Amino acid sequence: MKKLLVTLLLTLLVVAAVTALLSAQDPYGGQSAMGGQGATGSQPNKQEIAAKLEKISQTLQLSPAQKQQMLPILKEEAPKIEAIKSNTSLGPLQKAMQLRQIGEATDAKVQPILSPEQYQKWQAMRQQEREQMMQKMENRQ
């Protein structure tokens, strides 16, 4: 039972990285480091995705070419995340596993675009977001 709980928590940490992409509140002055719209359940619009890209661009100091390569990845990822988050037929573990898969797929697409230093920052941003999500989960209990 304890192993299952630890596994679930670790999985939810990974989920946090993805869901935090759309989280509206955090220590960055009200916007997530990855940008986003918050957990409203609506489809992200072009402005929200552009704002997310701009936040990522500033944090990672992306070149114009990198920004251009990142945009379709973010456009593809955002509706998938929202669909999972708003799917009431999925349990928390199922959502966590599906969000983890999306996050891993996004990482695989992003890594070749970024320099090693940028990718390291990307991973640090995601880790921080996982930690924030864990705090949110603890506060709800």
C-alpha positions in Angstrom: 0.0 0.0 0.0 2.8 2.4 0.9 4.6 1.6 -2.4 1.4 2.3 -4.3 0.9 5.6 -2.5 4.5 6.6 -3.2 4.1 5.6 -6.9 0.9 7.6 -7.1 2.5 10.6 -5.6 5.5 10.4 -8.0 3.2 10.0 -10.9 1.2 13.1 -9.8 4.5 15.0 -9.6 4.9 14.3 -13.3 1.4 15.4 -13.8 2.1 18.6 -12.0 4.7 19.5 -14.6 2.1 19.2 -17.4 -0.9 20.7 -15.6 1.2 23.6 -14.3 1.6 24.6 -17.9 -1.9 25.8 -17.7 -1.9 26.9 -14.0 -2.6 30.5 -13.5 -1.1 31.1 -10.0 2.5 30.7 -8.8 5.5 32.6 -7.4 6.2 34.2 -10.8 3.8 37.1 -10.1 0.5 35.3 -10.9 1.6 33.5 -14.0 3.2 30.1 -14.3 6.7 30.0 -15.6 5.3 28.0 -18.5 2.4 30.5 -18.9 -1.1 29.4 -19.3 -4.7 30.0 -18.7 -5.5 28.1 -15.5 -7.6 25.0 -15.0 -10.8 26.4 -16.6 -11.6 23.4 -18.7 -11.9 25.5 -21.9 -9.7 25.2 -24.9 -6.7 27.4 -24.9 -6.8 30.2 -27.5 -4.0 31.5 -29.7 -3.3 34.4 -27.3 -2.9 32.1 -24.3 -0.6 29.8 -26.2 1.4 32.8 -27.5 1.7 34.1 -23.9 2.9 30.7 -22.7 5.5 30.7 -25.5 6.6 34.2 -24.6 7.1 33.1 -20.9 9.1 30.1 -22.0 11.1 32.2 -24.5 12.0 34.7 -21.8 13.0 32.1 -19.3 15.0 29.9 -21.7 16.2 32.8 -23.9 14.9 31.2 -27.1 16.1 32.3 -30.5 13.4 33.3 -33.0 13.9 30.0 -34.8 13.5 28.0 -31.5 10.3 30.0 -30.8 8.9 29.1 -34.2 9.7 25.4 -33.6 8.1 25.4 -30.1 4.8 27.0 -31.1 3.3 23.9 -32.9 4.4 21.7 -30.0 2.5 23.9 -27.5 -0.5 24.2 -29.9 -0.7 20.4 -30.1 -0.2 19.8 -26.3 -2.6 22.4 -24.8 -5.9 20.9 -26.0 -4.8 17.4 -25.1 -4.0 18.5 -21.5 -7.4 20.3 -21.3 -9.2 17.3 -22.6 -7.7 15.0 -19.9 -8.2 17.5 -17.1 -11.9 18.1 -18.0 -12.6 14.4 -18.5 -14.7 13.5 -15.5 -14.8 9.8 -16.4 -11.1 9.4 -15.6 -9.9 8.9 -12.1 -6.9 10.8 -10.7 -4.4 8.0 -11.4 -5.7 7.6 -15.0 -5.4 11.4 -15.5 -1.9 11.3 -14.0 -0.7 8.6 -16.3 -2.1 10.2 -19.4 -0.8 13.6 -18.5 2.6 12.0 -17.8 2.6 10.5 -21.3 1.8 13.9 -22.8 4.6 15.5 -20.8 7.1 12.8 -21.9 6.1 13.2 -25.5 6.5 17.0 -25.2 9.9 16.6 -23.6 11.0 14.4 -26.4 9.9 17.0 -29.0 11.4 19.9 -27.1 14.8 18.4 -26.3 16.2 18.5 -29.8 15.1 22.1 -30.2 16.9 23.4 -27.1 20.5 23.6 -26.2 21.7 21.4 -23.3 21.6 24.5 -21.0 18.1 25.5 -22.1 16.9 21.9 -21.7 18.3 21.9 -18.2 16.4 25.0 -17.4 13.3 23.5 -19.0 13.6 20.5 -16.7 14.2 22.8 -13.7 11.0 24.7 -14.5 9.0 21.5 -14.8 10.5 20.2 -11.5 9.4 23.4 -9.7 6.0 23.1 -11.1 5.7 19.5 -9.9 6.7 20.7 -6.4 4.0 23.5 -6.6 1.4 20.9 -7.6 2.4 18.7 -4.7 1.9 21.6 -2.3 -1.5 22.3 -3.8 -2.5 18.6 -3.4 -1.3 18.7 0.2 -3.3 21.8 0.9 -6.5 20.2 -0.4 -6.2 17.2 2.0 
